[in-house]
Structure formats: structure tokens, C-alpha cells
């Protein structure tokens, strides 16, 4: 039961990572090979890190009954890592409506 829950969570994490990485690829300027290579290298590292964490979770589950605490700690670490990798989004309140500008009365024209 525990193993299937972990596998399901790992699948969910993999999907979230793929989605985020595909969104990152859309932001790359077409034709900028340096930026594309840097992004690809980062994404490969993220996938490898996620895979190694998943393998570590599977190993710790099979070792003993205390593996549940280790898995929960690893899950918290994974969640924290995913949160740190999420881009920061600044949300500002909507602009306040201002009173309409009324034109100034015209000065009387001199003679």
C-alpha cells in the first residue's frame, strides 16, 4: 500500500515537472542556442534529481518500518525543493479608479 502511494506521488511529481519544463521552453527566445542549451542542462539535472530522490524513497521503504518517517521527510524535502524552483510571481493589486479629469475653464480672451 505504502509503495503504491509513493509511486503515485512520484508520477504526479514527474508530471508537474514536465509541465513546468514545457512552460519554461516556451519562454526561450527562438534561435538563442545558448539559452536553449542552458535550459536543457538545467532541466536534465532536475529530472535526474527527481529520479534519484524517487529511487532513494523506494529503497528506504523496503529497508524497515521506520522508512515511513524517512519517506515523509523526503516528501517534505521534495515539496520544499519544488517550491524553491517555482518562479516568483509578483501580484500587485489592481489600480484604483480615479475621478475623471474635468477641463479647466478657459480664461476670457483679451480684447
C-alpha positions in Angstrom: 0.0 0.0 0.0 2.7 2.4 1.0 4.8 1.6 -2.1 1.8 2.3 -4.4 1.2 5.6 -2.7 4.8 6.6 -3.2 4.7 5.6 -6.8 1.5 7.6 -7.4 3.1 10.7 -5.8 6.2 10.2 -7.9 4.1 10.1 -11.0 2.4 13.2 -10.0 5.7 15.0 -9.3 7.1 13.8 -12.7 4.0 15.2 -14.5 4.3 18.6 -12.6 8.0 18.8 -13.6 7.2 18.0 -17.2 4.5 20.7 -17.3 6.8 23.3 -15.7 9.7 22.5 -18.0 7.5 22.7 -21.1 6.3 26.1 -19.9 9.9 27.2 -19.5 10.7 26.1 -23.0 8.0 28.4 -24.4 9.8 31.4 -22.8 13.1 30.7 -24.6 13.8 33.0 -27.5 13.8 31.0 -30.7 17.2 30.9 -32.2 19.1 31.7 -29.0 21.1 28.5 -28.8 23.0 29.4 -25.6 19.7 30.0 -23.7 18.3 26.7 -25.1 21.4 24.8 -24.0 21.4 26.3 -20.5 17.7 25.5 -20.1 18.1 21.9 -21.4 21.1 21.3 -19.0 19.1 22.6 -16.0 16.1 20.5 -16.9 18.1 17.4 -17.3 19.6 18.0 -13.8 16.1 18.5 -12.4 14.9 15.2 -13.9 17.9 13.3 -12.6 17.5 14.8 -9.1 13.8 13.8 -9.1 14.6 10.3 -10.3 17.4 9.8 -7.7 15.0 11.0 -5.0 12.4 8.6 -6.1 14.8 5.7 -6.1 16.0 6.7 -2.6 12.4 6.7 -1.4 11.8 3.2 -2.8 15.0 1.9 -1.2 14.1 3.5 2.2 10.6 2.0 2.1 12.0 -1.5 1.6 14.5 -1.3 4.4 12.3 -1.2 7.5 9.1 0.0 9.1 10.9 3.2 10.1 11.1 4.0 6.4 7.7 5.8 6.7 9.3 8.7 8.6 12.1 8.9 6.2 9.6 9.0 3.3 7.6 11.7 4.9 10.8 13.7 5.5 11.9 13.2 1.9 8.4 14.2 0.7 8.7 17.4 2.6 12.1 18.0 1.2 10.8 17.3 -2.3 7.9 19.7 -1.8 10.3 22.4 -0.5 12.7 21.9 -3.4 9.8 22.1 -5.9 8.6 25.3 -4.2 12.1 26.9 -4.4 12.3 26.1 -8.1 8.9 27.7 -8.9 9.4 31.1 -10.4 8.4 34.0 -8.2 5.3 35.8 -9.3 4.7 39.3 -8.1 1.0 40.1 -7.8 0.0 43.7 -7.5 -3.4 45.0 -6.5 -5.5 46.4 -9.4 -5.1 50.1 -10.0 -7.6 52.3 -8.2 -10.1 54.1 -10.3 -9.5 57.9 -10.4 -12.1 60.6 -10.8 -12.4 61.8 -14.4 -10.4 64.8 -15.3 -12.6 67.9 -15.8 -11.3 70.5 -18.2 -10.2 73.8 -16.7 -12.5 76.7 -17.6 -11.0 78.9 -20.3 -9.7 82.3 -19.5 -11.6 85.1 -21.1 -9.9 86.2 -24.2 -8.3 89.7 -24.1 -9.6 92.5 -26.4 
